[in-house]
Amino acid sequence: MSGKELKCATSPKGANKSQTKREKLQKRIAKAQQQGRYNKVKALEYLLKNSERQSLAENK
């Protein structure tokens, strides 16, 4: 691949939005982990897990 993202023709329009939301949460988790804020890591992981569940439920 030449650095371009491949888009699936069957993917919903909101897929990119949910993907960027997940990426932001993952970055926040990494930052909190580096700072040693383990309770914040757990809270953000909870949000990440539930946002993935919600996006899967919406796509059905």
PDB file of N, CA, C and O in Angstrom:
ATOM      1  N   MET A   1       0.842  -1.185   0.000  1.00  0.00           N
ATOM      2  CA  MET A   1       0.000   0.000   0.000  1.00  0.00           C
ATOM      3  C   MET A   1       0.881   1.240   0.000  1.00  0.00           C
ATOM      4  O   MET A   1       1.988   1.236   0.539  1.00  0.00           O
ATOM      5  N   SER A   2       0.383   2.271  -0.597  1.00  0.00           N
ATOM      6  CA  SER A   2       1.172   3.489  -0.731  1.00  0.00           C
ATOM      7  C   SER A   2       0.789   4.556   0.277  1.00  0.00           C
ATOM      8  O   SER A   2       0.855   5.745  -0.033  1.00  0.00           O
ATOM      9  N   GLY A   3       0.397   4.163   1.462  1.00  0.00           N
ATOM     10  CA  GLY A   3       0.057   5.116   2.505  1.00  0.00           C
ATOM     11  C   GLY A   3      -1.384   5.592   2.457  1.00  0.00           C
ATOM     12  O   GLY A   3      -1.811   6.355   3.323  1.00  0.00           O
ATOM     13  N   LYS A   4      -2.136   5.155   1.461  1.00  0.00           N
ATOM     14  CA  LYS A   4      -3.539   5.541   1.362  1.00  0.00           C
ATOM     15  C   LYS A   4      -4.385   4.500   2.069  1.00  0.00           C
ATOM     16  O   LYS A   4      -4.075   3.309   2.064  1.00  0.00           O
ATOM     17  N   GLU A   5      -5.454   4.974   2.674  1.00  0.00           N
ATOM     18  CA  GLU A   5      -6.359   4.054   3.349  1.00  0.00           C
ATOM     19  C   GLU A   5      -7.280   3.418   2.316  1.00  0.00           C
ATOM     20  O   GLU A   5      -7.757   4.082   1.396  1.00  0.00           O
ATOM     21  N   LEU A   6      -7.516   2.142   2.483  1.00  0.00           N
ATOM     22  CA  LEU A   6      -8.476   1.458   1.636  1.00  0.00           C
ATOM     23  C   LEU A   6      -9.833   1.531   2.296  1.00  0.00           C
ATOM     24  O   LEU A   6      -9.963   1.299   3.498  1.00  0.00           O
ATOM     25  N   LYS A   7     -10.833   1.850   1.520  1.00  0.00           N
ATOM     26  CA  LYS A   7     -12.175   1.956   2.059  1.00  0.00           C
ATOM     27  C   LYS A   7     -13.018   0.832   1.507  1.00  0.00           C
ATOM     28  O   LYS A   7     -12.992   0.546   0.310  1.00  0.00           O
ATOM     29  N   CYS A   8     -13.754   0.208   2.376  1.00  0.00           N
ATOM     30  CA  CYS A   8     -14.641  -0.876   1.992  1.00  0.00           C
ATOM     31  C   CYS A   8     -15.946  -0.267   1.494  1.00  0.00           C
ATOM     32  O   CYS A   8     -16.484   0.648   2.117  1.00  0.00           O
ATOM     33  N   ALA A   9     -16.448  -0.765   0.388  1.00  0.00           N
ATOM     34  CA  ALA A   9     -17.669  -0.224  -0.189  1.00  0.00           C
ATOM     35  C   ALA A   9     -18.880  -0.491   0.686  1.00  0.00           C
ATOM     36  O   ALA A   9     -19.869   0.237   0.606  1.00  0.00           O
ATOM     37  N   THR A  10     -18.822  -1.518   1.515  1.00  0.00           N
ATOM     38  CA  THR A  10     -19.975  -1.869   2.328  1.00  0.00           C
ATOM     39  C   THR A  10     -19.929  -1.252   3.715  1.00  0.00           C
ATOM     40  O   THR A  10     -20.869  -1.429   4.490  1.00  0.00           O
ATOM     41  N   SER A  11     -18.867  -0.534   4.054  1.00  0.00           N
ATOM     42  CA  SER A  11     -18.765   0.035   5.397  1.00  0.00           C
ATOM     43  C   SER A  11     -19.673   1.252   5.530  1.00  0.00           C
ATOM     44  O   SER A  11     -19.818   2.026   4.584  1.00  0.00           O
ATOM     45  N   PRO A  12     -20.285   1.424   6.701  1.00  0.00           N
ATOM     46  CA  PRO A  12     -21.160   2.579   6.907  1.00  0.00           C
ATOM     47  C   PRO A  12     -20.352   3.863   6.981  1.00  0.00           C
ATOM     48  O   PRO A  12     -19.151   3.841   7.248  1.00  0.00           O
ATOM     49  N   LYS A  13     -21.022   4.977   6.742  1.00  0.00           N
ATOM     50  CA  LYS A  13     -20.349   6.275   6.742  1.00  0.00           C
ATOM     51  C   LYS A  13     -19.759   6.629   8.094  1.00  0.00           C
ATOM     52  O   LYS A  13     -18.744   7.323   8.157  1.00  0.00           O
ATOM     53  N   GLY A  14     -20.364   6.175   9.169  1.00  0.00           N
ATOM     54  CA  GLY A  14     -19.905   6.498  10.510  1.00  0.00           C
ATOM     55  C   GLY A  14     -18.709   5.681  10.965  1.00  0.00           C
ATOM     56  O   GLY A  14     -18.210   5.883  12.072  1.00  0.00           O
ATOM     57  N   ALA A  15     -18.243   4.766  10.134  1.00  0.00           N
ATOM     58  CA  ALA A  15     -17.137   3.893  10.533  1.00  0.00           C
ATOM     59  C   ALA A  15     -15.860   4.694  10.773  1.00  0.00           C
ATOM     60  O   ALA A  15     -15.145   4.434  11.741  1.00  0.00           O
ATOM     61  N   ASN A  16     -15.566   5.656   9.915  1.00  0.00           N
ATOM     62  CA  ASN A  16     -14.360   6.461  10.096  1.00  0.00           C
ATOM     63  C   ASN A  16     -14.447   7.295  11.362  1.00  0.00           C
ATOM     64  O   ASN A  16     -13.443   7.491  12.048  1.00  0.00           O
ATOM     65  N   LYS A  17     -15.621   7.779  11.672  1.00  0.00           N
ATOM     66  CA  LYS A  17     -15.821   8.591  12.866  1.00  0.00           C
ATOM     67  C   LYS A  17     -15.570   7.770  14.129  1.00  0.00           C
ATOM     68  O   LYS A  17     -14.909   8.230  15.060  1.00  0.00           O
ATOM     69  N   SER A  18     -16.107   6.545  14.149  1.00  0.00           N
ATOM     70  CA  SER A  18     -15.909   5.698  15.325  1.00  0.00           C
ATOM     71  C   SER A  18     -14.459   5.242  15.429  1.00  0.00           C
ATOM     72  O   SER A  18     -13.943   5.038  16.528  1.00  0.00           O
ATOM     73  N   GLN A  19     -13.802   5.081  14.276  1.00  0.00           N
ATOM     74  CA  GLN A  19     -12.400   4.672  14.286  1.00  0.00           C
ATOM     75  C   GLN A  19     -11.529   5.775  14.870  1.00  0.00           C
ATOM     76  O   GLN A  19     -10.625   5.493  15.656  1.00  0.00           O
ATOM     77  N   THR A  20     -11.782   7.015  14.504  1.00  0.00           N
ATOM     78  CA  THR A  20     -10.980   8.113  15.050  1.00  0.00           C
ATOM     79  C   THR A  20     -11.258   8.289  16.537  1.00  0.00           C
ATOM     80  O   THR A  20     -10.364   8.649  17.303  1.00  0.00           O
ATOM     81  N   LYS A  21     -12.498   8.035  16.944  1.00  0.00           N
ATOM     82  CA  LYS A  21     -12.841   8.118  18.368  1.00  0.00           C
ATOM     83  C   LYS A  21     -12.063   7.068  19.163  1.00  0.00           C
ATOM     84  O   LYS A  21     -11.539   7.351  20.240  1.00  0.00           O
ATOM     85  N   ARG A  22     -11.995   5.845  18.610  1.00  0.00           N
ATOM     86  CA  ARG A  22     -11.230   4.777  19.263  1.00  0.00           C
ATOM     87  C   ARG A  22      -9.745   5.125  19.322  1.00  0.00           C
ATOM     88  O   ARG A  22      -9.089   4.888  20.336  1.00  0.00           O
ATOM     89  N   GLU A  23      -9.220   5.682  18.244  1.00  0.00           N
ATOM     90  CA  GLU A  23      -7.802   6.051  18.212  1.00  0.00           C
ATOM     91  C   GLU A  23      -7.482   7.110  19.265  1.00  0.00           C
ATOM     92  O   GLU A  23      -6.440   7.042  19.917  1.00  0.00           O
ATOM     93  N   LYS A  24      -8.365   8.078  19.430  1.00  0.00           N
ATOM     94  CA  LYS A  24      -8.158   9.114  20.447  1.00  0.00           C
ATOM     95  C   LYS A  24      -8.156   8.512  21.847  1.00  0.00           C
ATOM     96  O   LYS A  24      -7.332   8.867  22.690  1.00  0.00           O
ATOM     97  N   LEU A  25      -9.100   7.588  22.081  1.00  0.00           N
ATOM     98  CA  LEU A  25      -9.150   6.929  23.386  1.00  0.00           C
ATOM     99  C   LEU A  25      -7.883   6.117  23.626  1.00  0.00           C
ATOM    100  O   LEU A  25      -7.354   6.110  24.738  1.00  0.00           O
ATOM    101  N   GLN A  26      -7.392   5.434  22.596  1.00  0.00           N
ATOM    102  CA  GLN A  26      -6.175   4.642  22.737  1.00  0.00           C
ATOM    103  C   GLN A  26      -4.967   5.524  23.054  1.00  0.00           C
ATOM    104  O   GLN A  26      -4.107   5.141  23.846  1.00  0.00           O
ATOM    105  N   LYS A  27      -4.905   6.690  22.443  1.00  0.00           N
ATOM    106  CA  LYS A  27      -3.815   7.627  22.740  1.00  0.00           C
ATOM    107  C   LYS A  27      -3.900   8.131  24.175  1.00  0.00           C
ATOM    108  O   LYS A  27      -2.884   8.267  24.856  1.00  0.00           O
ATOM    109  N   ARG A  28      -5.139   8.411  24.635  1.00  0.00           N
ATOM    110  CA  ARG A  28      -5.320   8.858  26.019  1.00  0.00           C
ATOM    111  C   ARG A  28      -4.933   7.766  27.004  1.00  0.00           C
ATOM    112  O   ARG A  28      -4.362   8.047  28.057  1.00  0.00           O
ATOM    113  N   ILE A  29      -5.246   6.509  26.658  1.00  0.00           N
ATOM    114  CA  ILE A  29      -4.876   5.384  27.517  1.00  0.00           C
ATOM    115  C   ILE A  29      -3.356   5.279  27.606  1.00  0.00           C
ATOM    116  O   ILE A  29      -2.810   5.097  28.694  1.00  0.00           O
ATOM    117  N   ALA A  30      -2.675   5.391  26.479  1.00  0.00           N
ATOM    118  CA  ALA A  30      -1.212   5.298  26.465  1.00  0.00           C
ATOM    119  C   ALA A  30      -0.587   6.416  27.294  1.00  0.00           C
ATOM    120  O   ALA A  30       0.364   6.182  28.040  1.00  0.00           O
ATOM    121  N   LYS A  31      -1.118   7.625  27.165  1.00  0.00           N
ATOM    122  CA  LYS A  31      -0.592   8.761  27.920  1.00  0.00           C
ATOM    123  C   LYS A  31      -0.795   8.574  29.425  1.00  0.00           C
ATOM    124  O   LYS A  31       0.108   8.844  30.217  1.00  0.00           O
ATOM    125  N   ALA A  32      -1.979   8.114  29.811  1.00  0.00           N
ATOM    126  CA  ALA A  32      -2.262   7.883  31.226  1.00  0.00           C
ATOM    127  C   ALA A  32      -1.376   6.764  31.779  1.00  0.00           C
ATOM    128  O   ALA A  32      -0.926   6.829  32.923  1.00  0.00           O
ATOM    129  N   GLN A  33      -1.128   5.738  30.962  1.00  0.00           N
ATOM    130  CA  GLN A  33      -0.260   4.629  31.375  1.00  0.00           C
ATOM    131  C   GLN A  33       1.161   5.139  31.638  1.00  0.00           C
ATOM    132  O   GLN A  33       1.790   4.756  32.624  1.00  0.00           O
ATOM    133  N   GLN A  34       1.656   5.992  30.761  1.00  0.00           N
ATOM    134  CA  GLN A  34       3.001   6.536  30.929  1.00  0.00           C
ATOM    135  C   GLN A  34       3.110   7.395  32.175  1.00  0.00           C
ATOM    136  O   GLN A  34       4.161   7.443  32.814  1.00  0.00           O
ATOM    137  N   GLN A  35       2.021   8.073  32.519  1.00  0.00           N
ATOM    138  CA  GLN A  35       2.012   8.930  33.700  1.00  0.00           C
ATOM    139  C   GLN A  35       1.744   8.160  34.982  1.00  0.00           C
ATOM    140  O   GLN A  35       1.807   8.723  36.075  1.00  0.00           O
ATOM    141  N   GLY A  36       1.446   6.874  34.849  1.00  0.00           N
ATOM    142  CA  GLY A  36       1.190   6.049  36.021  1.00  0.00           C
ATOM    143  C   GLY A  36      -0.186   6.245  36.626  1.00  0.00           C
ATOM    144  O   GLY A  36      -0.391   5.950  37.803  1.00  0.00           O
ATOM    145  N   ARG A  37      -1.124   6.736  35.848  1.00  0.00           N
ATOM    146  CA  ARG A  37      -2.485   6.986  36.333  1.00  0.00           C
ATOM    147  C   ARG A  37      -3.358   5.776  36.004  1.00  0.00           C
ATOM    148  O   ARG A  37      -4.139   5.792  35.053  1.00  0.00           O
ATOM    149  N   TYR A  38      -3.205   4.728  36.813  1.00  0.00           N
ATOM    150  CA  TYR A  38      -3.800   3.438  36.498  1.00  0.00           C
ATOM    151  C   TYR A  38      -5.324   3.433  36.625  1.00  0.00           C
ATOM    152  O   TYR A  38      -5.997   2.717  35.883  1.00  0.00           O
ATOM    153  N   ASN A  39      -5.875   4.215  37.548  1.00  0.00           N
ATOM    154  CA  ASN A  39      -7.337   4.296  37.633  1.00  0.00           C
ATOM    155  C   ASN A  39      -7.912   4.974  36.395  1.00  0.00           C
ATOM    156  O   ASN A  39      -8.984   4.600  35.919  1.00  0.00           O
ATOM    157  N   LYS A  40      -7.204   5.965  35.877  1.00  0.00           N
ATOM    158  CA  LYS A  40      -7.642   6.627  34.651  1.00  0.00           C
ATOM    159  C   LYS A  40      -7.559   5.656  33.475  1.00  0.00           C
ATOM    160  O   LYS A  40      -8.427   5.665  32.601  1.00  0.00           O
ATOM    161  N   VAL A  41      -6.524   4.824  33.449  1.00  0.00           N
ATOM    162  CA  VAL A  41      -6.374   3.822  32.392  1.00  0.00           C
ATOM    163  C   VAL A  41      -7.580   2.887  32.406  1.00  0.00           C
ATOM    164  O   VAL A  41      -8.160   2.596  31.360  1.00  0.00           O
ATOM    165  N   LYS A  42      -7.953   2.420  33.593  1.00  0.00           N
ATOM    166  CA  LYS A  42      -9.089   1.509  33.699  1.00  0.00           C
ATOM    167  C   LYS A  42     -10.377   2.174  33.233  1.00  0.00           C
ATOM    168  O   LYS A  42     -11.191   1.545  32.558  1.00  0.00           O
ATOM    169  N   ALA A  43     -10.566   3.434  33.587  1.00  0.00           N
ATOM    170  CA  ALA A  43     -11.769   4.159  33.188  1.00  0.00           C
ATOM    171  C   ALA A  43     -11.823   4.339  31.671  1.00  0.00           C
ATOM    172  O   ALA A  43     -12.876   4.167  31.057  1.00  0.00           O
ATOM    173  N   LEU A  44     -10.689   4.684  31.075  1.00  0.00           N
ATOM    174  CA  LEU A  44     -10.643   4.876  29.627  1.00  0.00           C
ATOM    175  C   LEU A  44     -10.816   3.561  28.880  1.00  0.00           C
ATOM    176  O   LEU A  44     -11.442   3.526  27.820  1.00  0.00           O
ATOM    177  N   GLU A  45     -10.268   2.482  29.423  1.00  0.00           N
ATOM    178  CA  GLU A  45     -10.448   1.170  28.804  1.00  0.00           C
ATOM    179  C   GLU A  45     -11.920   0.779  28.816  1.00  0.00           C
ATOM    180  O   GLU A  45     -12.421   0.186  27.861  1.00  0.00           O
ATOM    181  N   TYR A  46     -12.604   1.111  29.898  1.00  0.00           N
ATOM    182  CA  TYR A  46     -14.042   0.843  29.985  1.00  0.00           C
ATOM    183  C   TYR A  46     -14.776   1.599  28.882  1.00  0.00           C
ATOM    184  O   TYR A  46     -15.629   1.032  28.199  1.00  0.00           O
ATOM    185  N   LEU A  47     -14.446   2.878  28.707  1.00  0.00           N
ATOM    186  CA  LEU A  47     -15.081   3.668  27.657  1.00  0.00           C
ATOM    187  C   LEU A  47     -14.792   3.084  26.283  1.00  0.00           C
ATOM    188  O   LEU A  47     -15.683   3.014  25.436  1.00  0.00           O
ATOM    189  N   LEU A  48     -13.562   2.669  26.061  1.00  0.00           N
ATOM    190  CA  LEU A  48     -13.174   2.103  24.779  1.00  0.00           C
ATOM    191  C   LEU A  48     -13.954   0.827  24.497  1.00  0.00           C
ATOM    192  O   LEU A  48     -14.479   0.640  23.400  1.00  0.00           O
ATOM    193  N   LYS A  49     -14.025  -0.037  25.481  1.00  0.00           N
ATOM    194  CA  LYS A  49     -14.721  -1.309  25.310  1.00  0.00           C
ATOM    195  C   LYS A  49     -16.198  -1.083  25.014  1.00  0.00           C
ATOM    196  O   LYS A  49     -16.757  -1.727  24.126  1.00  0.00           O
ATOM    197  N   ASN A  50     -16.826  -0.185  25.740  1.00  0.00           N
ATOM    198  CA  ASN A  50     -18.251   0.055  25.543  1.00  0.00           C
ATOM    199  C   ASN A  50     -18.544   0.833  24.268  1.00  0.00           C
ATOM    200  O   ASN A  50     -19.616   0.665  23.688  1.00  0.00           O
ATOM    201  N   SER A  51     -17.629   1.674  23.818  1.00  0.00           N
ATOM    202  CA  SER A  51     -17.854   2.375  22.558  1.00  0.00           C
ATOM    203  C   SER A  51     -17.776   1.392  21.398  1.00  0.00           C
ATOM    204  O   SER A  51     -18.497   1.548  20.413  1.00  0.00           O
ATOM    205  N   GLU A  52     -16.910   0.379  21.495  1.00  0.00           N
ATOM    206  CA  GLU A  52     -16.834  -0.637  20.447  1.00  0.00           C
ATOM    207  C   GLU A  52     -18.111  -1.461  20.426  1.00  0.00           C
ATOM    208  O   GLU A  52     -18.625  -1.778  19.353  1.00  0.00           O
ATOM    209  N   ARG A  53     -18.629  -1.810  21.595  1.00  0.00           N
ATOM    210  CA  ARG A  53     -19.880  -2.559  21.661  1.00  0.00           C
ATOM    211  C   ARG A  53     -21.013  -1.759  21.032  1.00  0.00           C
ATOM    212  O   ARG A  53     -21.827  -2.300  20.284  1.00  0.00           O
ATOM    213  N   GLN A  54     -21.057  -0.464  21.343  1.00  0.00           N
ATOM    214  CA  GLN A  54     -22.116   0.384  20.833  1.00  0.00           C
ATOM    215  C   GLN A  54     -22.035   0.499  19.319  1.00  0.00           C
ATOM    216  O   GLN A  54     -23.060   0.437  18.641  1.00  0.00           O
ATOM    217  N   SER A  55     -20.830   0.667  18.777  1.00  0.00           N
ATOM    218  CA  SER A  55     -20.693   0.801  17.326  1.00  0.00           C
ATOM    219  C   SER A  55     -21.065  -0.499  16.622  1.00  0.00           C
ATOM    220  O   SER A  55     -21.629  -0.476  15.528  1.00  0.00           O
ATOM    221  N   LEU A  56     -20.752  -1.636  17.248  1.00  0.00           N
ATOM    222  CA  LEU A  56     -21.138  -2.924  16.664  1.00  0.00           C
ATOM    223  C   LEU A  56     -22.655  -3.083  16.670  1.00  0.00           C
ATOM    224  O   LEU A  56     -23.230  -3.589  15.706  1.00  0.00           O
ATOM    225  N   ALA A  57     -23.300  -2.656  17.745  1.00  0.00           N
ATOM    226  CA  ALA A  57     -24.753  -2.757  17.849  1.00  0.00           C
ATOM    227  C   ALA A  57     -25.449  -1.847  16.831  1.00  0.00           C
ATOM    228  O   ALA A  57     -26.491  -2.212  16.285  1.00  0.00           O
ATOM    229  N   GLU A  58     -24.880  -0.671  16.576  1.00  0.00           N
ATOM    230  CA  GLU A  58     -25.475   0.260  15.634  1.00  0.00           C
ATOM    231  C   GLU A  58     -25.340  -0.236  14.203  1.00  0.00           C
ATOM    232  O   GLU A  58     -26.190   0.059  13.363  1.00  0.00           O
ATOM    233  N   ASN A  59     -24.285  -0.982  13.918  1.00  0.00           N
ATOM    234  CA  ASN A  59     -24.030  -1.434  12.560  1.00  0.00           C
ATOM    235  C   ASN A  59     -24.833  -2.660  12.166  1.00  0.00           C
ATOM    236  O   ASN A  59     -24.777  -3.078  11.009  1.00  0.00           O
ATOM    237  N   LYS A  60     -25.572  -3.244  13.084  1.00  0.00           N
ATOM    238  CA  LYS A  60     -26.364  -4.444  12.762  1.00  0.00           C
ATOM    239  C   LYS A  60     -27.588  -4.103  11.986  1.00  0.00           C
ATOM    240  O   LYS A  60     -28.363  -4.992  11.635  1.00  0.00           O
TER     241      LYS A  60
END
